[in-house]
Amino acid sequence: MVDAPQTEEGWFALHDFRTVDWDAWRDAPERDRESALAEAESFLQHREALADAEAGDSAVFSITGHKADLLFVHFRETLDELDRIERQFEGTAFAEYTEQSYSYVSVTEISGYTSPEYFEDPESVDAGLRNYMEGKLTPEIPEDTYVSFYPMSKRRQPEQNWYDLPMEERTELMAGHGEVGKQYAGKISQVIASSVGLDDWEWGVTLFADDLTDVKDIVYEMRFDPASSKYGEFGDFYVGRRFPPADLAAYMDGEEVPTPEDEGHAHAHGEGDHGHGDGHEHGDGHHDHDEEEESESEGIRGELEDLDIYAGQPHGEDVYATVLYSEADTDELFEEVEGLRSNFDHYDTHVKTAVYDGRTTDRAAVVSIWDTASAADTAAGFLSELPDVVSRAGEESGFGTMGMFYETKPEHTDDFVEKFDTVADVLEEMEGHFETDLMVNVEDENDMFIASQWASKEDAMAFFRSDDFADTVDWGRDVLADRPRHVFLA
């Protein structure tokens, strides 16, 4: 008997496809339609806001084609929660105008094909890769515009039986399959969920993208990969566009969704605005949302002391960053990063990805900057597989400060390096300081990155409040080509 790969399961997934009875909807009295929309919008908004759950995610999509009209996607910790969501929706007045044309039940999964060592000894696995793997088990639905869902299985035919292949051969095939996927880093987000024993197929695949042709390209290219060409069987494909629950009335009226911001919500009903059955306006909620995002990003930074990879929103910036360190040969590392970057550059949200070589340490830093959190998270997954990824500093360090992109005027680069060395001498004498390195972009000696490790935040802040630091800041105004960007604490 051949070996089965180990698997680990995470959240359960429900893809709920609905077809609208348009004749019944048109024939219904206007007050009934308005009441049904208000109830449905409130229900869906609460699902997206997770008002009745501790963890998970939900989203609404408009499906194009004859197979369905709407898709509700839900990820939850338990199957019981999905069952309750499905039954609660059936209890709404809006559900009376719909029919469940298709549904799919699955559970997110990672397998030993991708990282055998994760299952053998999770604690020994690089923290960045471990977080990436575990993130696959508890996925967030990205803000990307389009979705494509399809079920699939592995062939079990006399001449092409996936389950008869030795473990080594299956692992090699899946590794090649993954290499194709890496080419779409930053452009495609995917959720792979197992449905073995749960539904008619063996897996449900959900792809998210801002450009639908990227979905077409990745599926097309993977068809030529042996893991698919020889052993893949595919069910029906469903494609759609995400829209907020607040636009359900616009969708039912045949208007553009998501509703363009400059048009507002023209189809208000009930006492509140069209977007909120409870009558809340957008203004105050927007500020609350900003505060929640800021609090969340601060929380992420505060938890990074035990992680190998920074992934979050740098303090005071409107971009998202991923930073990791590697002890691999710099030339080898740059070649790997350059290959990924060539694919990142096809995506509009990619700002910058660069390799910085340490001057006093044997580590290099890989920095990747994106306009959106979902793109940065996707890139982090691919970057975490770079060779010899290590923690930022020794296990004894508890607080890191990173000031990225100190771009100097070319005529002052040597002066900047000399000044840094002087400051480094001061740092060595400071209590709680472990290590500070000035790292240089391997492609541009005028672009530098400072990585510093401290025992605690209090120790680091003592330096930032010192006269030496203030003098350095004043001096830097004359030699820097631009203001220091992406300064954040972790």
Salt bridges, closest charged atoms under 4 A:
ASP16 OD1 - ARG18 NE 2.96
ASP23 OD1 - ARG26 NH2 2.55
GLU41 OE1 - HIS269 NE2 3.94
GLU41 OE2 - HIS274 NE2 3.59
GLU48 OE1 - ARG242 NH2 3.98
ASP52 OD2 - ARG47 NH2 3.24
ASP83 OD2 - ARG87 NE 2.87
GLU90 OE2 - ARG18 NH1 2.95
GLU179 OE2 - LYS182 NZ 3.15
ASP217 OD1 - LYS216 NZ 3.71
ASP225 OD2 - HIS177 ND1 2.96
GLU233 OE2 - ARG155 NE 2.75
ASP247 OD1 - HIS265 ND1 3.28
ASP253 OD2 - HIS267 ND1 2.70
GLU255 OE2 - HIS267 NE2 2.48
ASP273 OD2 - HIS282 NE2 3.42
ASP278 OD2 - HIS280 ND1 3.05
ASP290 OD2 - HIS286 NE2 3.29
GLU293 OE2 - HIS289 NE2 2.97
GLU298 OE2 - ARG301 NH2 2.43
GLU298 OE2 - HIS315 ND1 3.53
GLU317 OE2 - ARG483 NH1 3.75
GLU317 OE1 - ARG485 NH2 3.16
GLU317 OE1 - HIS486 ND1 3.99
ASP345 OD1 - HIS350 ND1 2.87
GLU385 OE1 - LYS182 NZ 3.14
ASP415 OD2 - HIS412 ND1 3.28
ASP421 OD1 - ARG359 NH1 3.20
GLU435 OE1 - ARG363 NH2 2.37
GLU443 OE1 - ARG341 NH1 2.78
ASP447 OD2 - LYS352 NZ 2.67
ASP474 OD1 - ARG477 NH1 2.53
